[in-house]
C-alpha cells in the first residue's frame, strides 16, 4: 500500500470514528499495538498531533502490519 493510499484510508477512519473531516491529514506514525493499532496524525501540517486507537480490523485496513506489534515505549 502506498503512503497516499494509507493516508486516504486514515482520513476515512478518522472521519468515521472521531467525526473529524481532515482532507489535508498528515500521518505522523502508524503502528501495531496490543489489541489493535495506533495512528498519530495531524489534520494539517503545523497542527498539533492527535492519536486514534484502531481495532485490529481498522489497523489492517489502513495498512498496519498486525503480525509484529511495536515494542512498548518505556518511560524515563
N, C-alpha and C positions, 0 to 999 in steps of 0.2 A: 504494500500500500504506500502510495506517495505521501509526502508531508501534507500536500494540499488536500488530498482525499481524507486524511486523518483530521485535518483542521475542519473540513466541511462536516464531518460526522460529529466532531466535538461540538460544533455550533448547534447541530440538531439536538444533541443530548442536553446541552446547557439550556436551550430554549424549553425543551420538554420538562426537565427536572427542576429548573430554577425560575423559569419564566423570563429569563434574560435574553433579549434579542441583541446578539453581538456579531453583526456581519463582518466586522474587522478583527474578530477574535485572533489572538496570538496564543498558540500552545507553548507554554514555558517548559513544561515537563509532563510526561505521561508514563506511568509505571504500574506494575502489578503490586498489589497489597493483599494481605491475608483477607480472604473473603471478597475480593473484587479488585478494583483498580483505583488509582488516584490521578486526577488531571489537575495541574496547576495551569491557569490561563489568565490572560488579560483581555478585557473586552476590546481595547485598542492599545496600540503601542503607547507607552507612557502611563497608562492607568496602573493602579496598584493591582497586584495579582490576587486571584481568588482560587479556591480549591473546590473540587467536586469529587466526592466518593462515588465510585461506579459499582454496579452489580457486576458479577462475572460476565454476564451476557453483554452489558453495555461496554465493558472493558474490551472484550473480544471484538465487538462491533467497531470500536474506534481504533482497533489495530494493536492493542496491548497484548504482548505475548504472556499468556497466563501460566505457562509451564514452569517458569522460574521467577518467583517473587523477588523483588528487591530486598536486600538485607535491611533490617530495621535500622533507623537512624539512632545514634546514641547521643545523649546529651553531654555537654561539658567539654 
